[in-house]
């Protein structure tokens, strides 16, 4: 089995599994009146999911290049920052503190400029501060959005 | 001429300020490669939540108009289309800029965008009430089929694979059913506490459009590529106006094709620009000059992609079927302000709708003025480093999705949907049909439930949903949209489709 076929087969199988769960829930949950429209959707959903899986299994699914190991390696650090930021830091540290750290981390990690230059570290810190000042002005002062404060702010 | 009586609302201080701010902001966002107009409008929706409906829609309308035109700046000066709608503009625009005619190309681009845009909005003004009156005949079964048609049309036309496009639409429809069923008082598909209130449209829009773009930027890694911008020597504005008037053929072709394509649900500006460019070349005596820096190429492409904006809102406002993916996001913006598009929209919300449409008309003129004077400046901002843009969009996405209901659950849903969409996009799935399914799902569900109740009291669901001339026409259109997409996929061959689609990205 080629890597391309395997790449399409895995998401195809996962979507088929999701469609099967949705169909099963739509036809077994009560009251039935509440699930009439979901039943209609689930029939189309599972039909298309089977078709999509069959195309992947037969090697006919060629649209979409998939996720190469290089892409996965490149996005992994950013993805970790995103999940820590959204699922933990934003609430635990406070929105603004977590955002400063997340912005600075993403910027620094993906900045092609070498890490050894002190001048560039200062530049990154200043860009982060300027951006967060705009966000603070926009959301806290203008829109008056109350965000979780956490340990800090 | 009812629209004339609502012009005053556009010139109220806050509205005018939002119109100008939205236009300038949209031009900059549009000029920034990697930030699509759809994502820009999605990120703006949380801000409109804190505004009056009219003001919110003015901001979104201005952003929609100017992001499409702003994409021409980077297409001309950097040879990177700011949006897919500007692909055709880059072909001749960048060649002109290389010859030192960047200012001429930019002026022609904004002038033709303005002319195309004004004609497009005039079509919106005159066609929408006619279509709305016609739509008054629709009952629940017809409206159910229209909602389904919206999903199938976008699912079929906006995807490189029609199976995956329709599957995306189905996933969106299913996601829209998650939460509390208000009619029966029961819970549906709630697997975690964050889903108790269902999936709110704004965090979903932000997640589905912004997070995949952040991840796409990060996927390039620590790329040391620098974008080379060209100098923009000054050029006489009056000469540009004269040249545009002299290129009336290219302007007419672009405007006509853009307007027609805008009316077709789901097609969007990318196709409008490319088709208009191709037709202008075929009808031009200087067809050999196209691609070498010929001004008619810029005029045709830009007049088309902006002429598409107004007509793309005609099916949106009257039938809830958006003409483009950005219009689908705009539909979300209308719904969160309690404005349900349909046949009675001009009776229920005349002030909001007419002021919004009028603001788009004024916005076209502002876009020309600000576009010409801020183009060089916008191009500099467009060169902002990729990691700064990625980090900025991530933080904005968090604040934007939280600010709507002050709920961390919304933020978690936003990220989960965004990461899921990124993975799906890599396998050929598209965000637009999923979003449309999410937006139209509750509408289709309500009409289905209402129709089922009426059907139970009459001749049963089969007769109610599948008979009658209007039902049959709508079902035929649903089938036609699917068959057409299947047929064009077969005709082009998936390999070619993929190549075209990736080039368009």
Interface residues (C-beta under 8 A of the other chain):
Chain A: X7 X8 X11 X15 X18 X19 X22 X25 X29 X30 X31 X33 X34 X35 X36 X37 X38 X40 X41 X42 X44 X45 X48 X49 X51 X52 X55 X60 X61 X62 X63 X64 X65 X66 X67 X70 X71 X73 X74 X75 X78 X79 X82 X83 X85 X86 X87 X90 X91 X95 X99 X102 X103 X104 X106 X107 X108 X109 X110 X111 X112 X127 X131 X132 X135 X138 X139 X143 X145 X146 X147 X148
Chain B: X47 X50 X160 X161 X163 X164 X166 X167 X170 X171 X173 X174 X177 X181 X183 X184 X186 X188 X189 X211 X214 X215 X217 X218 X219 X220 X221 X222 X223 X224 X225 X385 X386 X387 X388 X390 X391 X392 X394 X395 X396 X398 X399 X402 X403 X406 X408 X411 X412 X414 X415 X419 X423 X424 X425 X426 X427 X428 X429 X441 X444 X445 X448 X449 X452 X494 X495 X497 X498 X501 X502
